């Protein structure tokens, strides 16, 4: 059987990839102390990085929950009435 992702999962994968790319870019950023406003830029960059990491963790948690539900459903037995015997 082919493993196809729902559109929502694909969207989340794209978001996570973009967030990881953002975090990597912020990690590579070198502060330029000689520039006016650099302290503010550095604070905002740190806050943005923190928010991106939190969002990645949130999306990863949702993915783990979905995977656990799908695994439970795929392990459920079929009953004579055509149901799965699975209850949430």
BELRAGI-V807177 format. One line per field, one symbol per residue. ss: DSSP state (a for helix, b for strand, c for the rest). A space follows every 50 residues. Layout:
# BELRAGI-V807177
ss=???
This chain:
# BELRAGI-V807177
ss=ccccccaaaaaaaaaaaaaaaaaaaaaacccccccccaaaaaaaaaaaaa aaaaaaaaaaaaaaaaaaaaaaaaaccccccccccccc
